[in-house]
């Protein structure tokens, strides 16, 4: 069974849980829902540097 938990923005506490992933694809994603958080990167880094909330636009570090 896949874990189903709600992740929240550490600043405004809004839910970052996105739309439900179609049942037949959930196992591939290892999740039940998509995420709304935005991964911020730079081309030079070629990786996610920090997260951004789509609602309050505040940033937080990767954990």
SEFIZA-3560 file (N, C-alpha, C; in Angstrom, 3 decimals):
REM SEFIZA-3560
<numar><xx>0.844</xx><yy>-1.187</yy><zz>0.000</zz><atom>N</atom></numar>
<numar><xx>0.000</xx><yy>0.000</yy><zz>0.000</zz><atom>CA</atom></numar>
<numar><xx>0.883</xx><yy>1.242</yy><zz>0.000</zz><atom>C</atom></numar>
<numar><xx>0.560</xx><yy>2.185</yy><zz>-0.858</zz><atom>N</atom></numar>
<numar><xx>1.324</xx><yy>3.417</yy><zz>-0.938</zz><atom>CA</atom></numar>
<numar><xx>0.923</xx><yy>4.367</yy><zz>0.179</zz><atom>C</atom></numar>
<numar><xx>1.900</xx><yy>5.090</yy><zz>0.692</zz><atom>N</atom></numar>
<numar><xx>1.617</xx><yy>6.071</yy><zz>1.751</zz><atom>CA</atom></numar>
<numar><xx>0.847</xx><yy>7.246</yy><zz>1.166</zz><atom>C</atom></numar>
<numar><xx>-0.141</xx><yy>7.711</yy><zz>1.894</zz><atom>N</atom></numar>
<numar><xx>-0.945</xx><yy>8.854</yy><zz>1.461</zz><atom>CA</atom></numar>
<numar><xx>-0.886</xx><yy>9.893</yy><zz>2.582</zz><atom>C</atom></numar>
<numar><xx>-0.031</xx><yy>10.888</yy><zz>2.424</zz><atom>N</atom></numar>
<numar><xx>0.082</xx><yy>11.930</yy><zz>3.440</zz><atom>CA</atom></numar>
<numar><xx>0.052</xx><yy>13.283</yy><zz>2.749</zz><atom>C</atom></numar>
<numar><xx>-0.295</xx><yy>14.300</yy><zz>3.506</zz><atom>N</atom></numar>
<numar><xx>-0.398</xx><yy>15.645</yy><zz>2.962</zz><atom>CA</atom></numar>
<numar><xx>0.828</xx><yy>16.443</yy><zz>3.386</zz><atom>C</atom></numar>
<numar><xx>1.593</xx><yy>16.909</yy><zz>2.402</zz><atom>N</atom></numar>
<numar><xx>2.735</xx><yy>17.768</yy><zz>2.667</zz><atom>CA</atom></numar>
<numar><xx>2.248</xx><yy>19.216</yy><zz>2.657</zz><atom>C</atom></numar>
<numar><xx>2.787</xx><yy>20.036</yy><zz>3.551</zz><atom>N</atom></numar>
<numar><xx>2.355</xx><yy>21.431</yy><zz>3.657</zz><atom>CA</atom></numar>
<numar><xx>3.539</xx><yy>22.372</yy><zz>3.482</zz><atom>C</atom></numar>
<numar><xx>3.242</xx><yy>23.574</yy><zz>2.967</zz><atom>N</atom></numar>
<numar><xx>4.253</xx><yy>24.616</yy><zz>2.857</zz><atom>CA</atom></numar>
<numar><xx>4.687</xx><yy>25.002</yy><zz>4.267</zz><atom>C</atom></numar>
<numar><xx>5.996</xx><yy>25.068</yy><zz>4.525</zz><atom>N</atom></numar>
<numar><xx>6.458</xx><yy>25.430</yy><zz>5.867</zz><atom>CA</atom></numar>
<numar><xx>6.201</xx><yy>26.897</yy><zz>6.224</zz><atom>C</atom></numar>
<numar><xx>5.804</xx><yy>27.704</yy><zz>5.241</zz><atom>N</atom></numar>
<numar><xx>5.565</xx><yy>29.130</yy><zz>5.486</zz><atom>CA</atom></numar>
<numar><xx>4.084</xx><yy>29.445</yy><zz>5.672</zz><atom>C</atom></numar>
<numar><xx>3.265</xx><yy>29.087</yy><zz>4.695</zz><atom>N</atom></numar>
<numar><xx>1.843</xx><yy>29.444</yy><zz>4.756</zz><atom>CA</atom></numar>
<numar><xx>0.951</xx><yy>28.264</yy><zz>5.140</zz><atom>C</atom></numar>
<numar><xx>1.543</xx><yy>27.074</yy><zz>5.259</zz><atom>N</atom></numar>
<numar><xx>0.853</xx><yy>25.848</yy><zz>5.693</zz><atom>CA</atom></numar>
<numar><xx>-0.215</xx><yy>25.336</yy><zz>4.722</zz><atom>C</atom></numar>
<numar><xx>-0.252</xx><yy>25.847</yy><zz>3.492</zz><atom>N</atom></numar>
<numar><xx>-1.198</xx><yy>25.357</yy><zz>2.495</zz><atom>CA</atom></numar>
<numar><xx>-0.801</xx><yy>23.933</yy><zz>2.083</zz><atom>C</atom></numar>
<numar><xx>-1.774</xx><yy>23.129</yy><zz>1.737</zz><atom>N</atom></numar>
<numar><xx>-1.504</xx><yy>21.773</yy><zz>1.276</zz><atom>CA</atom></numar>
<numar><xx>-0.799</xx><yy>21.818</yy><zz>-0.079</zz><atom>C</atom></numar>
<numar><xx>0.239</xx><yy>21.017</yy><zz>-0.208</zz><atom>N</atom></numar>
<numar><xx>0.971</xx><yy>20.921</yy><zz>-1.468</zz><atom>CA</atom></numar>
<numar><xx>0.581</xx><yy>19.664</yy><zz>-2.245</zz><atom>C</atom></numar>
<numar><xx>-0.475</xx><yy>18.997</yy><zz>-1.784</zz><atom>N</atom></numar>
<numar><xx>-0.942</xx><yy>17.795</yy><zz>-2.472</zz><atom>CA</atom></numar>
<numar><xx>-1.667</xx><yy>18.198</yy><zz>-3.743</zz><atom>C</atom></numar>
<numar><xx>-1.229</xx><yy>17.624</yy><zz>-4.858</zz><atom>N</atom></numar>
<numar><xx>-1.825</xx><yy>17.920</yy><zz>-6.146</zz><atom>CA</atom></numar>
<numar><xx>-2.924</xx><yy>16.926</yy><zz>-6.499</zz><atom>C</atom></numar>
<numar><xx>-3.198</xx><yy>16.841</yy><zz>-7.773</zz><atom>N</atom></numar>
<numar><xx>-4.231</xx><yy>15.926</yy><zz>-8.268</zz><atom>CA</atom></numar>
<numar><xx>-3.835</xx><yy>14.474</yy><zz>-8.008</zz><atom>C</atom></numar>
<numar><xx>-4.842</xx><yy>13.621</yy><zz>-7.962</zz><atom>N</atom></numar>
<numar><xx>-4.598</xx><yy>12.198</yy><zz>-7.784</zz><atom>CA</atom></numar>
<numar><xx>-3.943</xx><yy>11.625</yy><zz>-9.035</zz><atom>C</atom></numar>
<numar><xx>-2.950</xx><yy>10.793</yy><zz>-8.834</zz><atom>N</atom></numar>
<numar><xx>-2.309</xx><yy>10.080</yy><zz>-9.933</zz><atom>CA</atom></numar>
<numar><xx>-3.242</xx><yy>8.939</yy><zz>-10.319</zz><atom>C</atom></numar>
<numar><xx>-3.464</xx><yy>8.712</yy><zz>-11.627</zz><atom>N</atom></numar>
<numar><xx>-4.328</xx><yy>7.595</yy><zz>-12.023</zz><atom>CA</atom></numar>
<numar><xx>-3.881</xx><yy>6.299</yy><zz>-11.359</zz><atom>C</atom></numar>
<numar><xx>-4.850</xx><yy>5.522</yy><zz>-10.884</zz><atom>N</atom></numar>
<numar><xx>-4.572</xx><yy>4.307</yy><zz>-10.107</zz><atom>CA</atom></numar>
<numar><xx>-3.552</xx><yy>3.396</yy><zz>-10.787</zz><atom>C</atom></numar>
<numar><xx>-3.650</xx><yy>3.234</yy><zz>-12.095</zz><atom>N</atom></numar>
<numar><xx>-2.754</xx><yy>2.319</yy><zz>-12.797</zz><atom>CA</atom></numar>
<numar><xx>-1.314</xx><yy>2.836</yy><zz>-12.877</zz><atom>C</atom></numar>
<numar><xx>-1.072</xx><yy>4.108</yy><zz>-12.549</zz><atom>N</atom></numar>
<numar><xx>0.274</xx><yy>4.678</yy><zz>-12.594</zz><atom>CA</atom></numar>
<numar><xx>0.856</xx><yy>4.964</yy><zz>-11.208</zz><atom>C</atom></numar>
<numar><xx>0.069</xx><yy>4.808</yy><zz>-10.155</zz><atom>N</atom></numar>
<numar><xx>0.526</xx><yy>5.143</yy><zz>-8.807</zz><atom>CA</atom></numar>
<numar><xx>1.749</xx><yy>4.341</yy><zz>-8.377</zz><atom>C</atom></numar>
<numar><xx>1.797</xx><yy>3.090</yy><zz>-8.743</zz><atom>N</atom></numar>
<numar><xx>2.929</xx><yy>2.258</yy><zz>-8.343</zz><atom>CA</atom></numar>
<numar><xx>4.223</xx><yy>2.755</yy><zz>-8.998</zz><atom>C</atom></numar>
<numar><xx>4.141</xx><yy>3.216</yy><zz>-10.247</zz><atom>N</atom></numar>
<numar><xx>5.320</xx><yy>3.742</yy><zz>-10.937</zz><atom>CA</atom></numar>
<numar><xx>5.850</xx><yy>4.999</yy><zz>-10.269</zz><atom>C</atom></numar>
<numar><xx>4.941</xx><yy>5.846</yy><zz>-9.787</zz><atom>N</atom></numar>
<numar><xx>5.328</xx><yy>7.087</yy><zz>-9.121</zz><atom>CA</atom></numar>
<numar><xx>5.626</xx><yy>6.872</yy><zz>-7.637</zz><atom>C</atom></numar>
<numar><xx>5.238</xx><yy>5.726</yy><zz>-7.105</zz><atom>N</atom></numar>
<numar><xx>5.370</xx><yy>5.427</yy><zz>-5.682</zz><atom>CA</atom></numar>
<numar><xx>4.668</xx><yy>6.493</yy><zz>-4.836</zz><atom>C</atom></numar>
<numar><xx>3.520</xx><yy>6.948</yy><zz>-5.326</zz><atom>N</atom></numar>
<numar><xx>2.734</xx><yy>7.983</yy><zz>-4.641</zz><atom>CA</atom></numar>
<numar><xx>1.287</xx><yy>7.892</yy><zz>-5.118</zz><atom>C</atom></numar>
<numar><xx>0.381</xx><yy>8.477</yy><zz>-4.336</zz><atom>N</atom></numar>
<numar><xx>-1.036</xx><yy>8.492</yy><zz>-4.720</zz><atom>CA</atom></numar>
<numar><xx>-1.446</xx><yy>9.816</yy><zz>-5.365</zz><atom>C</atom></numar>
<numar><xx>-0.648</xx><yy>10.875</yy><zz>-5.096</zz><atom>N</atom></numar>
<numar><xx>-0.977</xx><yy>12.199</yy><zz>-5.628</zz><atom>CA</atom></numar>
<numar><xx>0.294</xx><yy>12.888</yy><zz>-6.148</zz><atom>C</atom></numar>
<numar><xx>0.098</xx><yy>13.762</yy><zz>-7.109</zz><atom>N</atom></numar>
<numar><xx>1.184</xx><yy>14.614</yy><zz>-7.577</zz><atom>CA</atom></numar>
<numar><xx>1.453</xx><yy>15.671</yy><zz>-6.510</zz><atom>C</atom></numar>
<numar><xx>2.563</xx><yy>16.383</yy><zz>-6.616</zz><atom>N</atom></numar>
<numar><xx>2.867</xx><yy>17.465</yy><zz>-5.690</zz><atom>CA</atom></numar>
<numar><xx>2.705</xx><yy>18.808</yy><zz>-6.399</zz><atom>C</atom></numar>
<numar><xx>2.375</xx><yy>19.826</yy><zz>-5.623</zz><atom>N</atom></numar>
<numar><xx>2.241</xx><yy>21.172</yy><zz>-6.168</zz><atom>CA</atom></numar>
<numar><xx>3.509</xx><yy>21.994</yy><zz>-5.963</zz><atom>C</atom></numar>
<numar><xx>4.440</xx><yy>21.512</yy><zz>-5.107</zz><atom>N</atom></numar>
<numar><xx>5.643</xx><yy>22.309</yy><zz>-4.853</zz><atom>CA</atom></numar>
<numar><xx>6.483</xx><yy>22.382</yy><zz>-6.123</zz><atom>C</atom></numar>
<numar><xx>7.177</xx><yy>23.500</yy><zz>-6.264</zz><atom>N</atom></numar>
<numar><xx>7.952</xx><yy>23.782</yy><zz>-7.469</zz><atom>CA</atom></numar>
<numar><xx>9.432</xx><yy>23.627</yy><zz>-7.150</zz><atom>C</atom></numar>
<numar><xx>10.104</xx><yy>22.827</yy><zz>-7.931</zz><atom>N</atom></numar>
<numar><xx>11.547</xx><yy>22.659</yy><zz>-7.771</zz><atom>CA</atom></numar>
<numar><xx>12.272</xx><yy>23.739</yy><zz>-8.553</zz><atom>C</atom></numar>
<numar><xx>13.101</xx><yy>24.524</yy><zz>-7.862</zz><atom>N</atom></numar>
<numar><xx>13.840</xx><yy>25.614</yy><zz>-8.500</zz><atom>CA</atom></numar>
<numar><xx>15.271</xx><yy>25.148</yy><zz>-8.757</zz><atom>C</atom></numar>
<numar><xx>15.737</xx><yy>25.392</yy><zz>-9.964</zz><atom>N</atom></numar>
<numar><xx>17.066</xx><yy>24.951</yy><zz>-10.371</zz><atom>CA</atom></numar>
<numar><xx>17.735</xx><yy>26.024</yy><zz>-11.214</zz><atom>C</atom></numar>
<numar><xx>18.986</xx><yy>25.810</yy><zz>-11.526</zz><atom>N</atom></numar>
<numar><xx>19.734</xx><yy>26.628</yy><zz>-12.488</zz><atom>CA</atom></numar>
<numar><xx>20.375</xx><yy>25.654</yy><zz>-13.464</zz><atom>C</atom></numar>
<numar><xx>20.531</xx><yy>26.073</yy><zz>-14.695</zz><atom>N</atom></numar>
<numar><xx>21.120</xx><yy>25.181</yy><zz>-15.693</zz><atom>CA</atom></numar>
<numar><xx>22.498</xx><yy>24.683</yy><zz>-15.272</zz><atom>C</atom></numar>
<numar><xx>23.286</xx><yy>25.558</yy><zz>-14.660</zz><atom>N</atom></numar>
<numar><xx>24.633</xx><yy>25.166</yy><zz>-14.251</zz><atom>CA</atom></numar>
<numar><xx>24.602</xx><yy>24.067</yy><zz>-13.182</zz><atom>C</atom></numar>
<numar><xx>23.578</xx><yy>24.081</yy><zz>-12.348</zz><atom>N</atom></numar>
<numar><xx>23.513</xx><yy>23.123</yy><zz>-11.244</zz><atom>CA</atom></numar>
<numar><xx>23.012</xx><yy>21.753</yy><zz>-11.691</zz><atom>C</atom></numar>
<numar><xx>22.092</xx><yy>21.718</yy><zz>-12.629</zz><atom>N</atom></numar>
<numar><xx>21.516</xx><yy>20.469</yy><zz>-13.133</zz><atom>CA</atom></numar>
<numar><xx>20.886</xx><yy>19.637</yy><zz>-12.018</zz><atom>C</atom></numar>
<numar><xx>20.268</xx><yy>20.330</yy><zz>-11.058</zz><atom>N</atom></numar>
<numar><xx>19.565</xx><yy>19.660</yy><zz>-9.971</zz><atom>CA</atom></numar>
<numar><xx>18.635</xx><yy>20.665</yy><zz>-9.307</zz><atom>C</atom></numar>
<numar><xx>17.718</xx><yy>20.177</yy><zz>-8.503</zz><atom>N</atom></numar>
<numar><xx>16.843</xx><yy>21.068</yy><zz>-7.746</zz><atom>CA</atom></numar>
<numar><xx>17.644</xx><yy>21.663</yy><zz>-6.597</zz><atom>C</atom></numar>
<numar><xx>17.608</xx><yy>23.000</yy><zz>-6.464</zz><atom>N</atom></numar>
<numar><xx>18.354</xx><yy>23.696</yy><zz>-5.420</zz><atom>CA</atom></numar>
<numar><xx>17.497</xx><yy>23.978</yy><zz>-4.196</zz><atom>C</atom></numar>
<numar><xx>16.218</xx><yy>24.287</yy><zz>-4.412</zz><atom>N</atom></numar>
<numar><xx>15.287</xx><yy>24.528</yy><zz>-3.316</zz><atom>CA</atom></numar>
<numar><xx>13.867</xx><yy>24.430</yy><zz>-3.851</zz><atom>C</atom></numar>
<numar><xx>12.909</xx><yy>24.398</yy><zz>-2.943</zz><atom>N</atom></numar>
<numar><xx>11.489</xx><yy>24.298</yy><zz>-3.292</zz><atom>CA</atom></numar>
<numar><xx>10.821</xx><yy>25.662</yy><zz>-3.187</zz><atom>C</atom></numar>
<numar><xx>9.745</xx><yy>25.859</yy><zz>-3.954</zz><atom>N</atom></numar>
<numar><xx>8.953</xx><yy>27.083</yy><zz>-3.878</zz><atom>CA</atom></numar>
<numar><xx>7.482</xx><yy>26.720</yy><zz>-3.757</zz><atom>C</atom></numar>
<numar><xx>6.771</xx><yy>27.457</yy><zz>-2.911</zz><atom>N</atom></numar>
<numar><xx>5.331</xx><yy>27.266</yy><zz>-2.752</zz><atom>CA</atom></numar>
<numar><xx>4.611</xx><yy>27.977</yy><zz>-3.899</zz><atom>C</atom></numar>
<numar><xx>3.673</xx><yy>27.314</yy><zz>-4.569</zz><atom>N</atom></numar>
<numar><xx>2.947</xx><yy>27.942</yy><zz>-5.669</zz><atom>CA</atom></numar>
<numar><xx>1.946</xx><yy>29.000</yy><zz>-5.200</zz><atom>C</atom></numar>
<numar><xx>1.669</xx><yy>29.045</yy><zz>-3.893</zz><atom>N</atom></numar>
<numar><xx>0.693</xx><yy>30.006</yy><zz>-3.374</zz><atom>CA</atom></numar>
<numar><xx>1.355</xx><yy>31.243</yy><zz>-2.774</zz><atom>C</atom></numar>
<numar><xx>2.281</xx><yy>31.061</yy><zz>-1.836</zz><atom>N</atom></numar>
<numar><xx>2.900</xx><yy>32.221</yy><zz>-1.176</zz><atom>CA</atom></numar>
<numar><xx>4.243</xx><yy>32.597</yy><zz>-1.803</zz><atom>C</atom></numar>
<numar><xx>4.787</xx><yy>31.743</yy><zz>-2.668</zz><atom>N</atom></numar>
<numar><xx>6.045</xx><yy>31.964</yy><zz>-3.393</zz><atom>CA</atom></numar>
<numar><xx>7.274</xx><yy>32.040</yy><zz>-2.492</zz><atom>C</atom></numar>
<numar><xx>7.167</xx><yy>31.598</yy><zz>-1.248</zz><atom>N</atom></numar>
<numar><xx>8.340</xx><yy>31.499</yy><zz>-0.382</zz><atom>CA</atom></numar>
<numar><xx>9.120</xx><yy>30.248</yy><zz>-0.736</zz><atom>C</atom></numar>
<numar><xx>10.398</xx><yy>30.253</yy><zz>-0.402</zz><atom>N</atom></numar>
<numar><xx>11.298</xx><yy>29.138</yy><zz>-0.710</zz><atom>CA</atom></numar>
<numar><xx>11.745</xx><yy>28.439</yy><zz>0.566</zz><atom>C</atom></numar>
<numar><xx>12.128</xx><yy>27.163</yy><zz>0.435</zz><atom>N</atom></numar>
<numar><xx>12.736</xx><yy>26.423</yy><zz>1.537</zz><atom>CA</atom></numar>
<numar><xx>13.724</xx><yy>25.428</yy><zz>0.974</zz><atom>C</atom></numar>
<numar><xx>14.665</xx><yy>25.051</yy><zz>1.806</zz><atom>N</atom></numar>
<numar><xx>15.753</xx><yy>24.173</yy><zz>1.361</zz><atom>CA</atom></numar>
<numar><xx>15.282</xx><yy>22.733</yy><zz>1.230</zz><atom>C</atom></numar>
<numar><xx>16.067</xx><yy>21.976</yy><zz>0.501</zz><atom>N</atom></numar>
<numar><xx>15.822</xx><yy>20.540</yy><zz>0.381</zz><atom>CA</atom></numar>
<numar><xx>16.133</xx><yy>19.894</yy><zz>1.712</zz><atom>C</atom></numar>
<numar><xx>15.432</xx><yy>18.830</yy><zz>2.026</zz><atom>N</atom></numar>
<numar><xx>15.695</xx><yy>18.157</yy><zz>3.307</zz><atom>CA</atom></numar>
<numar><xx>16.184</xx><yy>16.761</yy><zz>3.079</zz><atom>C</atom></numar>
//
